[in-house]
């Protein structure tokens, strides 16, 4: 029994060494998964700290207003992207696998322009509809200025998310996770 356990420990140690220093597909997969998990754990911890800090300084009412407006910004960003992030991911992955880097650049540039134009339109629309949204939808007239300031975040948020999907297309998924 002791010999079998010793062999298993020895095998586990050699496999761990192979994963850490090897170049086979499983070693790369394990390292990539560990890296991704590390980024996700860090993101969850940072999100918790951000929420805790907001709740300490803004109070329950302020945090509720912040996340309400942030949800509106995310919706406007999603609508303004027009699905270009997933479309770019699809075509960029196809073209990068064929080493057609000119087409990759063209797809990314087209997606960037499209997202920038439509999210700019969404920002302007939200800016001018801020009073209507705050007064009639949320019944909180004091949110008008906050909604207008947050409207400036729509385009950068959409561009970052679009860039993250483009990075996934060129097999830089770990880097894209930092952007999300």
C-alpha positions in Angstrom: 0.0 0.0 0.0 2.8 2.4 0.9 4.6 1.6 -2.4 1.5 2.4 -4.5 1.0 5.7 -2.7 4.7 6.6 -3.2 4.4 5.9 -6.9 1.3 8.0 -7.1 3.0 10.9 -5.4 6.0 10.5 -7.6 3.8 10.5 -10.7 1.9 13.6 -9.5 5.2 15.4 -8.8 6.6 14.6 -12.3 3.3 15.6 -13.9 3.3 18.9 -12.0 6.8 19.6 -13.2 5.8 18.7 -16.8 2.8 21.1 -16.6 4.9 23.9 -15.2 7.8 23.6 -17.6 6.4 21.6 -20.5 5.3 22.7 -23.9 2.7 20.0 -24.8 -0.9 21.1 -25.4 -2.1 20.0 -21.9 0.7 21.9 -20.1 -0.3 25.1 -22.1 -3.9 24.4 -21.4 -3.3 24.0 -17.6 -1.2 27.1 -17.4 -3.8 29.1 -19.4 -6.6 27.9 -17.1 -4.6 28.7 -14.0 -3.8 32.2 -15.3 -7.4 32.8 -16.2 -8.6 31.6 -12.8 -6.1 33.9 -11.2 -7.4 36.9 -13.2 -11.0 36.0 -12.3 -10.2 35.7 -8.6 -8.5 39.0 -8.7 -11.4 40.6 -10.6 -13.9 39.2 -8.0 -11.8 40.5 -5.1 -11.5 43.9 -6.8 -15.2 44.1 -7.5 -15.9 43.2 -3.9 -13.6 46.0 -2.7 -15.1 48.5 -5.1 -18.7 47.6 -3.9 -17.6 47.8 -0.3 -15.9 51.2 -0.8 -18.9 52.6 -2.7 -21.3 51.4 0.0 -19.1 52.9 2.8 -18.8 56.4 1.1 -22.0 56.7 -0.8 -24.4 54.9 1.5 -27.2 52.6 0.4 -29.1 55.3 -1.5 -26.0 56.5 -3.4 -24.9 52.9 -4.3 -28.4 52.2 -5.6 -28.3 55.3 -7.8 -24.8 54.4 -9.0 -25.8 50.9 -10.1 -29.1 52.0 -11.6 -27.2 54.5 -13.8 -24.5 52.0 -14.5 -27.1 49.5 -15.7 -28.5 52.1 -18.1 -24.9 52.8 -19.4 -24.4 49.0 -20.0 -27.6 48.7 -21.9 -26.8 51.7 -24.1 -23.3 50.3 -24.6 -24.7 46.9 -25.6 -27.2 48.5 -28.0 -24.5 50.8 -29.5 -22.2 47.9 -30.2 -24.8 46.4 -32.6 -23.3 43.0 -32.1 -20.0 44.1 -33.7 -17.9 42.6 -30.8 -19.1 39.1 -31.5 -19.0 39.5 -35.3 -15.4 40.9 -35.1 -14.5 38.0 -32.8 -15.7 35.5 -35.4 -14.0 37.1 -38.4 -10.8 38.0 -36.6 -10.4 34.4 -35.4 -10.9 33.1 -38.9 -8.5 35.5 -40.6 -5.8 35.3 -37.9 -5.8 31.5 -38.2 -5.1 31.9 -41.9 -2.4 34.6 -41.2 -4.4 37.2 -43.1 -3.3 40.1 -40.8 -4.4 42.8 -43.3 -8.0 41.5 -43.1 -7.7 41.2 -39.3 -6.8 44.9 -39.1 -9.6 45.8 -41.5 -12.2 43.9 -39.5 -11.0 45.5 -36.3 -10.9 49.0 -37.8 -14.4 48.6 -39.3 -15.8 47.3 -36.0 -14.0 50.1 -34.1 -15.5 52.8 -36.4 -19.0 51.3 -36.3 -19.0 51.0 -32.5 -17.5 54.5 -32.0 -20.2 56.1 -34.2 -23.1 54.3 -32.8 -22.1 54.6 -29.2 -21.4 58.3 -29.7 -25.0 58.5 -31.0 -26.2 56.6 -27.9 -24.2 59.0 -25.6 -25.7 62.1 -27.2 -29.2 60.5 -27.1 -28.8 59.6 -23.4 -27.4 63.1 -22.6 -30.5 64.8 -24.1 -32.9 62.2 -22.7 -31.4 62.4 -19.2 -34.1 64.7 -17.8 -36.9 62.5 -19.2 -35.3 59.3 -17.9 -34.6 60.7 -14.4 -38.0 62.4 -13.9 -40.4 60.0 -15.6 -38.8 56.6 -15.5 -36.9 56.8 -12.2 -38.9 59.5 -10.5 -35.6 61.0 -9.2 -34.9 64.5 -10.7 -31.6 64.7 -8.9 -30.2 62.0 -11.2 -30.2 64.2 -14.3 -26.6 65.4 -14.0 -25.3 62.0 -13.0 -26.9 60.4 -16.0 -25.4 63.1 -18.2 -21.9 62.6 -16.8 -22.3 58.8 -17.1 -23.4 59.2 -20.7 -19.7 60.0 -21.5 -18.8 56.5 -20.4 -20.8 54.7 -23.1 -18.3 54.9 -25.9 -15.1 54.0 -23.9 -17.0 51.0 -22.3 -18.1 49.7 -25.7 -14.7 50.1 -27.3 -13.0 48.3 -24.4 -15.4 45.4 -24.7 -15.0 45.3 -28.5 -11.2 45.3 -28.1 -11.5 42.5 -25.6 -13.4 40.3 -28.1 -10.9 41.2 -30.8 -8.1 40.0 -28.6 -9.9 36.7 -28.0 -10.0 36.4 -31.8 -6.2 36.5 -32.0 -5.9 34.0 -29.2 -5.1 36.5 -26.5 -8.0 35.5 -24.2 -6.0 36.1 -21.1 -5.3 39.7 -22.0 -8.9 40.2 -23.0 -10.0 39.1 -19.5 -8.0 42.0 -18.0 -10.2 44.4 -20.1 -13.5 43.0 -18.9 
